[in-house]
Amino acid sequence: ELTILAARPNEGKTVLGMQIASHIASSGKNVLFMSLEMSELELATRLLTSIVSVSSKDIRQGVLSVHGMQSLM
């Protein structure tokens, strides 16, 4: 099955797609997630931060709190 998400910029397409992919993967199925706009590292950071509820902006800027750092470990 191929699913394509399309919308205007900054509407949350990547976040929604990552949440859908994560949910499907958690049920034991294989998932391929592709983005023409983001690198592997950016996608991995986005997924990780959504799982542990940490701001990806804080990670990029290097101002992650002690609590945020502990959540990532």
Residue pairs with C-beta under 8 A, 6 or more apart in sequence:
3 20
5 13
5 16
5 17
6 13
7 13
14 35
14 37
14 38
14 43
14 46
15 46
15 50
17 33
17 35
18 33
18 43
18 46
18 47
18 50
19 50
21 31
21 33
22 47
22 50
22 51
24 31
25 31
33 43
35 43
38 46
45 56
45 59
45 60
46 56
48 54
48 72
49 55
49 56
49 59
52 71
52 72
53 71
54 64
54 68
54 71
54 72
55 68
58 64
58 65
58 68
59 68
64 72
